[in-house]
Amino acid sequence: MMGTRAMLFEAPGEFTMRQQQRIWALIAHTENRPDIQELVPGVTNLLLIFTHAPEYPEQIADWLRNAWETLPPLQIEGRLFEMGVQYGGALGDDLAAVSAHTGLPPEEVIRLHHEGEYTVCAVGSAPGFGYLHGLNPRIATPRKSVPSLNMPAGTVTIGGMQAGISALTGPNGWNSIGYTEICLFDPHRSSPSLFAIGDRIRFYPESIEL
């Protein structure tokens, strides 16, 4: 339980697309419960917010575990976004650190990054930020021990085994490798967040500055 009206379900195991699709199946299975006010999906987890404090939370936990074990993964066919990236330069100044960590030349880091296809697994952390699955493990790089204090929105990043695009300008501990001209969150749009769960992203190099 998270407080009195929320419960966090965390999937066991590593962050894989199959595990995330099982979380999506759990969302579809749970969203019509009359006692649910809101569902907040994360990376291999799901936060359930109830209309009132559940009287028997252990029964709900058992129901969730049974659903997890029996439901097949749910595939969501989202939209495809193709995004040009300005790799390196002042707005991708952690590219050298990623290169040093992986032992790969910057050109190879860029190639491996833009040759992949990424899936939006969850949206959160900051408004419009999409957690992306699909990063080549050869360029996975731990988050920085000292975050950047003013990373611009649109910065293309790597954080551990995940790729991302910063949604807002501000502090950020992910590694910046480039920049893309895109607005991920606009409160005046009918759908303020550009990304939704299941959307796919392909990057391509607009420019490279090493």
SULBEL-V907998 format. One line per field, one symbol per residue. burial: + if it has 24 or more other ideal C-beta (glycine too) atoms within 12 Angstrom, else -. A space follows every 50 residues. Layout:
BEGIN
burial=???
END
This chain:
BEGIN
burial=-----++-+-+---+-+-++++++++++++----++--++++++++++++ ---+--+--+--++--++-----+-+----+-+-+++++-+++++-+++- -+---+--++-+++-+++++++++++-+++++++++--+++-++---+-- ++++++++++++++++++---+++++++++-++++-------++++++++ ++++++-+--
END
